[in-house]
Amino acid sequence: MKKKLCILLSSLMVSCVVFSSPDGRDLVPEGTFTSGIEGPAVDAAGNLYAVNYATKGTIGLIKSSGEHGLFVTLPDGSVGNGIRFNAEGVMFVADYTNHNILCVDPKTKIISVFAHEPSMNQPNDISIAPNGTIYASDPAWSDNTGKLWRISTKGEVVLLEDSMGTTNGVEVSPDGRLLYVNESVQRNVWVYDIEPNGNISNKRLFHRFADYGMDGMRCDIKGNLYICRYDKGTVVVLSPEGKILYEYFCKGKKPSNITFGGEELRQIYITLQDRGCIEVFDALNPGASLFVNP
């Protein structure tokens, strides 16, 4: 980790330590994905997936060897956003145009509707708890509001909270006890306790940013939260206490989402919408994984 000492001069001289991230690299060429690139997720074999590969409404696959191509085209005008895998390796996709959570069999590539809720604005990002419960953010960008949903392992949809800010990134802590949700326009990050039945309680402010938006989030194995700072072009790492530990600086300015991958999940993959590609950095700690046999 590089450290650079900066001296701020005003009426008093103040010293501060600035952390600059190691240089990242491009995983695929710029423009491989559309400007809607989102939802990176890694399977147990180390393959990386992201939505909108070359054209809208697709999911691309990047193998651990670096080879990449089309994985599936979503049916019926569906367009994906967040992607997650459960412990058994089944892929779930937030389909924001048709108000679905889709299920994709990674072996047969058969796509089915796991959950459908007409009153959703547009399911955006999803996270899966260790017990298989799915949590989905649901922003209404036109009026800067949002909802938060819980989807059971049987596909039952429950509204957890209405009239929030523009809900976007969502993540469950590695131990399954906490749920983090951010509001892009309001720049708030909230944390809830997850109850045994999957509901949430004890909402409190985890962190508030003074500028720029937010998008996808992921936790590392120690519970640190990595947050994409949209339009700033960075990923900020917050400790479990909500303190800034580190900041990664991307080549692009619009990081939309993040996941862990590579050997022992020691790298972070960041999707950049203004570049249509994925940038790779070394992680502070390995990522948290749900896989039964990672």
Beta strands, then each sheet from edge to edge (+ up, - down):
strand 1: 2-9
strand 2: 13-20
strand 3: 25-26
strand 4: 33-42
strand 5: 48-53
strand 6: 58-62
strand 7: 68-73
strand 8: 80-85
strand 9: 91-95
strand 10: 100-104
strand 11: 111-116
strand 12: 126-128
strand 13: 134-140
strand 14: 145-151
strand 15: 157-164
strand 16: 167-172
strand 17: 178-183
strand 18: 188-194
strand 19: 200-208
strand 20: 217-219
strand 21: 225-229
strand 22: 234-238
strand 23: 244-249
strand 24: 255-261
strand 25: 267-272
strand 26: 277-282
sheet 1: 1+ 2-
sheet 2: 3+ 26- 25+ 24-
sheet 3: 4+ 5- 6+ 7-
sheet 4: 8+ 9- 10+ 11-
sheet 5: 12+ 13- 14+ 15-
sheet 6: 16+ 17- 18+ 19-
sheet 7: 20+ 21- 22+ 23-
end
